[in-house]
Amino acid sequence: MLVKWSKGRSVAARLVVMANIILQVAAGMLSQDIAAQLELHPKTVCKWRCRFAQKRLAGIERDAPRSDRKPSVRNHLEDEIIRKTTQDKPAKGLVWTTRKMAQAVGTNQATVNRVWRDNNLKPHLTKTFKVSNDPKFPEKLVDLVRLYLNSPKNVVVLSVDEKTQIQAWDRTQKSLPMFPGRLKS
């Protein structure tokens, strides 16, 4: 089974490495030599050698269960990462990247990426809203929202929105001047 795993192309990469470690141990090689040949740390070779000696194939087939340790660094920095992402702008550039944020809060990119993923933050996807230059815009907005929320009975409220930055070049229907058959509005 170890030979099959060591040569398998559809086997998980870590299982191939572990099988190669055990096969080289069986061939009589020292842990230091195995570590140098496979470009691993000697402690890694010793760990899998001991685990195989204790549990045989089952010991390397399934990785040991992980502890339920809480990520202390992340918990310490999570609030700061969220605050900076949502409220601050980076010193250089338009949006935060994991690299810029990691430098700003003093952590690594993986921690920033996990915080963004778990909190559904996507600073690279920006949403913009164009605010009117009209000085009476806030009053008009309040009136419009009030009309939608408390519209009079038996009245239909319609909203017509113009598309910004699009200029109509040609009309699809004649509107001016009036012509026979066209109703006045």
C-alpha positions in Angstrom: 0.0 0.0 0.0 2.9 2.4 0.8 4.5 1.8 -2.6 1.1 2.4 -4.3 0.6 5.7 -2.3 4.2 6.9 -3.0 3.7 6.5 -6.8 0.0 7.5 -7.0 -1.0 10.5 -9.0 -4.5 10.6 -7.7 -3.4 10.4 -4.0 -3.2 13.5 -1.8 0.3 15.1 -1.9 0.8 14.8 1.9 0.0 11.0 1.7 2.7 10.6 -1.0 5.3 12.4 1.2 4.4 10.3 4.2 4.5 7.1 2.2 8.0 8.1 0.9 9.2 8.8 4.4 8.1 5.4 5.7 9.5 3.5 2.7 12.9 5.2 3.2 12.8 4.4 6.9 12.1 0.8 6.0 15.1 0.9 3.6 17.3 1.8 6.7 17.9 5.5 6.0 18.4 8.0 8.9 15.8 10.7 9.6 18.3 13.4 8.8 19.1 11.9 5.4 15.4 11.5 4.6 14.7 15.1 5.6 17.5 16.3 3.3 16.4 14.2 0.4 12.7 15.1 0.6 13.5 18.7 1.6 11.6 18.4 4.9 12.3 19.4 8.4 13.8 16.6 10.5 11.0 16.9 13.0 8.5 16.2 10.3 10.2 13.0 9.4 10.4 11.9 13.1 6.7 12.8 13.6 5.5 10.5 10.8 8.0 7.8 11.6 6.6 7.6 15.2 3.0 7.8 14.1 3.5 4.9 11.7 5.2 2.9 14.4 2.3 3.4 16.7 -0.7 3.2 14.4 0.6 1.7 11.2 -1.3 2.7 8.0 -4.2 4.2 9.9 -1.8 6.7 11.6 -0.8 8.3 8.3 -3.9 7.7 6.3 -5.9 10.2 8.5 -4.3 13.2 9.9 -4.5 13.7 13.7 -7.5 15.8 14.9 -6.7 19.5 15.4 -7.1 21.2 18.7 -10.0 23.6 19.2 -7.7 26.5 20.0 -9.2 29.8 19.3 -7.2 32.0 16.9 -5.9 34.6 19.5 -4.1 36.8 17.0 -7.1 37.1 14.7 -9.5 37.8 17.6 -7.2 40.5 18.8 -7.0 42.2 15.4 -10.4 41.4 13.9 -12.2 44.6 15.1 -9.4 46.8 13.9 -9.3 45.1 10.5 -13.1 45.5 10.1 -13.0 49.2 11.2 -10.1 50.1 8.9 -11.7 48.3 6.0 -15.1 49.9 6.3 -14.1 53.4 7.5 -10.5 54.3 6.5 -8.9 54.6 3.1 -5.4 53.3 2.4 -2.5 55.8 2.3 -1.7 55.0 -1.3 -4.2 53.5 -3.7 -8.0 53.5 -4.0 -8.9 50.3 -2.1 -7.5 48.1 0.6 -5.6 45.0 -0.5 -4.7 42.2 1.9 -1.0 43.2 1.7 -1.7 46.9 2.5 -4.1 46.0 5.3 -1.7 43.5 6.8 1.0 46.1 6.9 -1.3 48.7 8.4 -2.4 46.4 11.3 0.8 44.4 11.8 -0.3 40.9 10.8 -0.1 38.7 7.7 -2.2 38.5 4.6 -3.9 35.2 5.5 -5.3 36.7 8.7 -6.7 39.7 6.8 -8.2 37.4 4.2 -9.9 35.2 6.8 -11.4 38.2 8.5 -12.7 39.6 5.3 -14.1 36.2 4.1 -15.8 35.5 7.5 -17.4 39.0 7.6 -18.3 39.1 3.9 -16.1 42.2 3.3 -15.0 42.8 -0.3 -13.2 46.1 -0.4 -12.0 45.5 -4.0 -15.7 45.6 -5.1 -16.6 49.2 -4.7 -20.1 50.7 -4.8 -20.6 54.3 -5.6 -23.6 56.6 -5.1 -23.8 59.9 -6.9 -25.2 62.6 -4.7 -27.0 65.5 -6.3 -25.4 68.9 -6.2 -28.9 70.4 -5.6 -28.8 72.3 -2.3 -32.4 71.2 -1.6 -31.6 67.5 -2.3 -32.1 66.4 1.3 -35.5 68.0 1.6 -36.6 66.5 -1.7 -35.3 63.1 -0.7 -37.3 63.2 2.6 -40.4 64.2 0.7 -40.0 61.4 -1.9 -39.4 58.7 0.8 -42.4 60.0 2.8 -44.5 59.8 -0.4 -43.5 56.2 -0.9 -44.1 55.1 2.7 -47.3 57.0 3.2 -48.9 57.3 -0.2 -52.5 58.5 -0.4 -55.2 55.9 -0.8 -56.4 55.0 -4.3 -53.3 56.7 -5.8 -50.6 55.0 -7.9 -47.1 56.3 -7.1 -44.7 55.9 -10.0 -41.0 56.5 -10.0 -39.1 57.5 -13.1 -35.4 57.5 -12.9 -33.0 59.0 -15.4 -29.9 57.1 -16.4 -26.9 59.2 -15.6 -24.1 59.6 -18.0 -26.2 58.4 -20.9 -27.3 60.9 -23.6 -30.2 60.0 -25.8 -29.0 60.8 -29.4 -32.0 59.8 -31.4 -35.7 59.7 -30.4 -37.5 56.5 -31.0 -40.9 58.4 -31.3 -41.8 61.7 -32.6 -42.8 64.0 -29.8 -42.5 67.6 -31.1 -44.1 69.1 -32.9 -47.6 67.7 -32.3 -48.9 65.7 -35.2 -52.3 64.3 -36.1 -53.2 61.2 -34.0 -51.0 62.1 -31.1 -52.8 62.8 -27.8 -52.0 65.7 -25.6 -50.9 64.7 -22.2 
